[in-house]
Amino acid sequence: MDRRLATLLQYPGALTEVKRALGDILDSLPNNKVALKTLGEAYIKSENFAEAFDVSIRLDSLTGGKG
């Protein structure tokens, strides 16, 4: 995953673009743990807690419950 996306999480105005880009990455690589973790962080920063929880559950299932 591109480190620039993670860096953009620092800027509130970029969160929508970061979430869109991560969604695109996950469309082609649905089990990308780094993209999922970063997307969860983006959801938390944008106060989308239900979506963050869903991503967390998905990430936990990929790590065998050791998330």
SEZANU-24514 format. One record per atom (N, C-alpha, C): residue number from 1; atom name; x, y, z. Coordinates in pm, whole numbers, plus 32768, in hexadecimal, padded with zeros to 4 digits. Example, Ala and Ser with C-alpha at 12.3 -4.5 7.8 and 13.67 -1.06 7.14 Angstrom:
2
(1,'N',(8527,7DC7,830C))
(1,'CA',(84CE,7E3E,830C))
(1,'C',(8528,7EB6,830C))
(2,'N',(8505,7F1F,82C4))
(2,'CA',(8557,7F96,82CA))
(2,'C',(850A,8003,8313))
//
This chain:
67
(1,'N',(8054,7F8A,8000))
(1,'CA',(8000,8000,8000))
(1,'C',(8058,807C,8000))
(2,'N',(802A,80E0,7FC5))
(2,'CA',(8074,815C,7FB7))
(2,'C',(807C,81A5,803D))
(3,'N',(80F4,81C4,8069))
(3,'CA',(8107,820A,80E9))
(3,'C',(80CB,8296,80E6))
(4,'N',(80BB,82CD,806F))
(4,'CA',(8080,8352,8066))
(4,'C',(7FF2,8354,809D))
(5,'N',(7FA9,82E7,8089))
(5,'CA',(7F20,82E1,80BF))
(5,'C',(7F22,82E7,8157))
(6,'N',(7F7E,829D,8192))
(6,'CA',(7F88,82A0,8224))
(6,'C',(7FAF,832B,8255))
(7,'N',(8005,836D,820D))
(7,'CA',(802F,83F4,8232))
(7,'C',(7FBA,8455,8228))
(8,'N',(7F65,8442,81C3))
(8,'CA',(7EF2,849B,81B1))
(8,'C',(7E8D,8492,8223))
(9,'N',(7E93,8427,8271))
(9,'CA',(7E36,841B,82E2))
(9,'C',(7E47,848C,8345))
(10,'N',(7EB8,84CE,8343))
(10,'CA',(7ED2,853D,839E))
(10,'C',(7E7F,85B8,837A))
(11,'N',(7E4B,85BD,8301))
(11,'CA',(7E05,8633,82D1))
(11,'C',(7D70,8617,82C5))
(12,'N',(7D1E,8652,831C))
(12,'CA',(7C8E,8634,831C))
(12,'C',(7C4B,8647,8294))
(13,'N',(7C75,86A8,8247))
(13,'CA',(7C38,86C0,81C5))
(13,'C',(7C53,8653,815F))
(14,'N',(7CB4,85FD,817B))
(14,'CA',(7CD9,8594,811C))
(14,'C',(7C98,850E,813C))
(15,'N',(7C4E,8506,81A8))
(15,'CA',(7C18,8485,81D4))
(15,'C',(7BBC,8445,816C))
(16,'N',(7B6B,8494,812C))
(16,'CA',(7B0F,845D,80C7))
(16,'C',(7B5D,841E,8055))
(17,'N',(7BC3,8462,8027))
(17,'CA',(7C16,842D,7FBB))
(17,'C',(7C62,83B0,7FE7))
(18,'N',(7C94,83B1,8061))
(18,'CA',(7CDC,833D,8096))
(18,'C',(7C7E,82C4,809C))
(19,'N',(7C06,82D8,80CF))
(19,'CA',(7BA6,8269,80D8))
(19,'C',(7B82,8235,804D))
(20,'N',(7B73,828F,7FEC))
(20,'CA',(7B55,8263,7F63))
(20,'C',(7BC7,8211,7F2A))
(21,'N',(7C42,8242,7F3C))
(21,'CA',(7CB7,81FC,7F06))
(21,'C',(7CC8,8173,7F48))
(22,'N',(7CB4,816D,7FCA))
(22,'CA',(7CBF,80EC,8010))
(22,'C',(7C51,808D,7FE3))
(23,'N',(7BDB,80C2,7FCB))
(23,'CA',(7B6E,806E,7F95))
(23,'C',(7B93,8035,7F0E))
(24,'N',(7BD3,8085,7EBA))
(24,'CA',(7C01,8055,7E37))
(24,'C',(7C68,7FE6,7E47))
(25,'N',(7CC5,7FFA,7EA5))
(25,'CA',(7D2B,7F93,7EBE))
(25,'C',(7CE9,7F12,7EEC))
(26,'N',(7C89,7F1F,7F48))
(26,'CA',(7C47,7EA9,7F7E))
(26,'C',(7BEA,7E66,7F1A))
(27,'N',(7BBE,7EAF,7EB4))
(27,'CA',(7B6F,7E6F,7E49))
(27,'C',(7BC4,7E09,7DFF))
(28,'N',(7C43,7E29,7DEC))
(28,'CA',(7C9A,7DCD,7DA3))
(28,'C',(7CE7,7D6E,7E00))
(29,'N',(7CFE,7D97,7E7A))
(29,'CA',(7D47,7D46,7EDD))
(29,'C',(7CF8,7D43,7F60))
(30,'N',(7C89,7CFA,7F64))
(30,'CA',(7C2D,7D02,7FD6))
(30,'C',(7C68,7CD4,805B))
(31,'N',(7CD4,7C89,8059))
(31,'CA',(7D0F,7C58,80D5))
(31,'C',(7D8E,7CA3,80FB))
(32,'N',(7DA1,7D1A,80C5))
(32,'CA',(7E18,7D69,80E3))
(32,'C',(7E0B,7DA2,8171))
(33,'N',(7E57,7D68,81CD))
(33,'CA',(7E4B,7D8C,825A))
(33,'C',(7E76,7E1C,8275))
(34,'N',(7EDD,7E4A,8230))
(34,'CA',(7F0C,7ED4,8244))
(34,'C',(7EA1,7F37,8215))
(35,'N',(7E64,7F1C,81A3))
(35,'CA',(7DFB,7F75,8171))
(35,'C',(7D83,7F75,81D0))
(36,'N',(7D60,7F00,8203))
(36,'CA',(7CEF,7EF8,8261))
(36,'C',(7D0D,7F45,82E1))
(37,'N',(7D85,7F34,8316))
(37,'CA',(7DAA,7F7B,8391))
(37,'C',(7DA7,8012,837B))
(38,'N',(7DDC,803D,830A))
(38,'CA',(7DDE,80CC,82EC))
(38,'C',(7D51,8101,82D6))
(39,'N',(7CFD,80B2,8294))
(39,'CA',(7C72,80DB,827F))
(39,'C',(7C2A,80E8,8305))
(40,'N',(7C42,808B,835F))
(40,'CA',(7C07,8095,83E4))
(40,'C',(7C31,8114,842B))
(41,'N',(7CB0,8138,841F))
(41,'CA',(7CE1,81B4,845B))
(41,'C',(7C9E,822E,841D))
(42,'N',(7C8B,8229,8399))
(42,'CA',(7C49,8298,8353))
(42,'C',(7BB9,82A6,8383))
(43,'N',(7B74,8235,8395))
(43,'CA',(7AEB,823A,83C7))
(43,'C',(7AE6,8275,8454))
(44,'N',(7B43,8250,84A8))
(44,'CA',(7B46,8285,8531))
(44,'C',(7B5F,831B,852E))
(45,'N',(7BBE,8347,84DE))
(45,'CA',(7BDD,83D6,84D6))
(45,'C',(7B67,8427,84A1))
(46,'N',(7B15,83E9,844C))
(46,'CA',(7AA1,8430,8417))
(46,'C',(7A22,8412,8469))
(47,'N',(7A36,83D3,84DD))
(47,'CA',(79CA,83B5,853B))
(47,'C',(795E,835A,8501))
(48,'N',(7985,8302,84A7))
(48,'CA',(792C,829B,846F))
(48,'C',(7947,8219,84BB))
(49,'N',(7918,8216,8538))
(49,'CA',(793D,81A9,8591))
(49,'C',(7900,8123,856B))
(50,'N',(7888,8123,8535))
(50,'CA',(784A,80A5,850B))
(50,'C',(789B,8065,849A))
(51,'N',(78C6,80B7,8439))
(51,'CA',(7917,8084,83CC))
(51,'C',(799F,8054,83FF))
(52,'N',(79D9,809F,845E))
(52,'CA',(7A59,8077,8499))
(52,'C',(7A4C,7FF0,84DF))
(53,'N',(79DC,7FDC,8524))
(53,'CA',(79C5,7F5D,8568))
(53,'C',(79BB,7EEB,8502))
(54,'N',(7971,7F01,8496))
(54,'CA',(7964,7E9B,842D))
(54,'C',(79EB,7E76,83F3))
(55,'N',(7A3E,7EDA,83D9))
(55,'CA',(7AC4,7EC1,83A3))
(55,'C',(7B17,7E73,840A))
(56,'N',(7B09,7E96,8488))
(56,'CA',(7B52,7E52,84F2))
(56,'C',(7B2D,7DBE,84F9))
(57,'N',(7AAD,7DA1,84ED))
(57,'CA',(7A7E,7D16,84EE))
(57,'C',(7AB7,7CCC,8475))
(58,'N',(7AB4,7D0A,8402))
(58,'CA',(7AE9,7CCD,8388))
(58,'C',(7B7F,7CB2,8396))
(59,'N',(7BC8,7D12,83CB))
(59,'CA',(7C57,7D02,83DE))
(59,'C',(7C74,7C95,8444))
(60,'N',(7C26,7C8F,84AE))
(60,'CA',(7C37,7C28,8514))
(60,'C',(7C21,7B9E,84D8))
(61,'N',(7BBF,7B8F,8480))
(61,'CA',(7BA6,7B0D,8442))
(61,'C',(7C1A,7AE3,83E8))
(62,'N',(7C5D,7B43,83AB))
(62,'CA',(7CCF,7B23,8354))
(62,'C',(7D4B,7AF9,83A4))
(63,'N',(7D53,7B28,8420))
(63,'CA',(7DC7,7B08,8472))
(63,'C',(7DA9,7A94,84D1))
(64,'N',(7D3B,7A4F,84BA))
(64,'CA',(7D19,79DD,850D))
(64,'C',(7CF6,7A00,859B))
(65,'N',(7CBC,7A75,85AC))
(65,'CA',(7C94,7AA0,8631))
(65,'C',(7D06,7AD5,8685))
(66,'N',(7D76,7AF1,8644))
(66,'CA',(7DEB,7B22,868D))
(66,'C',(7E0B,7BB2,8669))
(67,'N',(7DA4,7BF9,8632))
(67,'CA',(7DB1,7C7E,85FC))
(67,'C',(7DE8,7CE5,8652))
//
